[in-house]
Amino acid sequence: MAWVYLVIAGLFEMVWAVGLKYTQGFTRLWPSVTTLGAMAVSFWCLSQALRSIPIGTGYAIWTGIGAVGVAAFGIVLLGESASPARLACIGLIVAGIVGLKLVSS
């Protein structure tokens, strides 16, 4: 169940990271409420996952899921660069996430 919590935490990290763009410095009510709610869910799920997953592994995977998800969001919906070098770097993050999962105890 810890890995499920970690994946959920990573998904909600994506939500709050993207949400920050739309809060306009926390001056817009509903984007701010959504962002803060996603933060709370993300941190709570991360705390549950870290009960049994090592902190280094859990934190790295949590941030990796968020980083890859937000980068993909930027490419697909915001027209950010999808250069081969950028995609290769994102691929390295994914490889690191998979590797950490495979070698974690």
C-alpha positions in Angstrom: 0.0 0.0 0.0 3.0 2.3 0.6 3.8 2.4 -3.1 0.1 3.3 -3.9 0.4 6.2 -1.5 3.6 7.3 -3.1 2.2 7.3 -6.6 -0.9 9.2 -5.4 1.4 11.7 -3.6 3.3 12.2 -6.8 0.2 12.7 -8.9 -1.1 15.3 -6.4 2.4 17.0 -6.5 1.8 17.4 -10.2 -1.5 19.1 -9.5 -0.2 21.5 -7.0 2.9 22.4 -9.0 0.8 23.2 -12.1 -1.7 24.9 -9.9 0.9 27.4 -8.7 1.0 28.8 -12.2 -2.7 29.6 -12.0 -2.8 31.1 -8.5 -1.1 34.2 -9.7 0.8 34.5 -6.4 -2.1 33.1 -4.4 -4.3 36.1 -5.5 -6.9 33.9 -7.2 -9.2 32.1 -4.8 -10.2 28.8 -6.4 -6.9 28.0 -8.0 -5.3 28.8 -4.6 -7.7 26.6 -2.8 -7.2 23.7 -5.3 -3.4 24.1 -5.0 -3.4 24.1 -1.2 -5.7 21.1 -1.1 -3.5 19.2 -3.5 -0.5 20.1 -1.4 -2.2 18.8 1.7 -3.2 15.5 0.0 0.3 15.1 -1.6 2.1 15.6 1.7 -0.2 13.4 3.7 0.1 10.5 1.1 3.9 11.0 1.1 4.0 10.8 4.9 2.0 7.5 4.8 4.3 6.1 2.1 7.4 7.0 4.1 6.3 4.8 7.0 7.7 1.9 5.2 9.7 3.2 2.1 13.1 4.6 2.8 13.2 8.4 2.8 15.7 8.8 0.1 13.8 6.4 -2.2 10.4 7.9 -1.4 11.4 11.5 -1.8 13.3 10.9 -5.0 10.4 9.0 -6.6 7.9 11.6 -5.3 9.8 14.5 -6.8 10.5 12.5 -10.0 6.9 11.8 -10.6 6.1 15.5 -10.1 8.9 16.6 -12.3 8.1 14.3 -15.2 4.4 15.0 -14.9 4.8 18.7 -14.9 7.3 18.6 -17.8 4.8 16.5 -19.8 2.0 18.9 -19.0 4.1 21.8 -20.2 5.0 20.1 -23.4 1.5 18.8 -24.2 -0.7 21.7 -23.1 1.5 24.7 -22.8 3.6 24.3 -26.0 6.9 24.0 -24.2 10.0 22.6 -26.0 10.0 18.9 -26.7 13.5 18.9 -28.0 15.3 15.5 -28.2 17.7 16.7 -25.4 14.9 17.6 -23.1 13.0 14.4 -23.8 16.2 12.4 -23.1 16.7 14.2 -19.8 13.1 13.4 -18.8 13.7 9.8 -19.9 16.7 9.7 -17.5 14.4 10.8 -14.6 11.9 8.1 -15.5 14.8 5.5 -15.6 15.9 6.7 -12.2 12.4 6.3 -10.8 12.1 2.8 -12.2 15.6 1.9 -11.0 14.9 3.1 -7.4 11.7 1.1 -7.4 13.5 -2.0 -8.6 16.3 -1.8 -6.1 14.3 -0.6 -3.0 13.9 -3.0 -0.1 
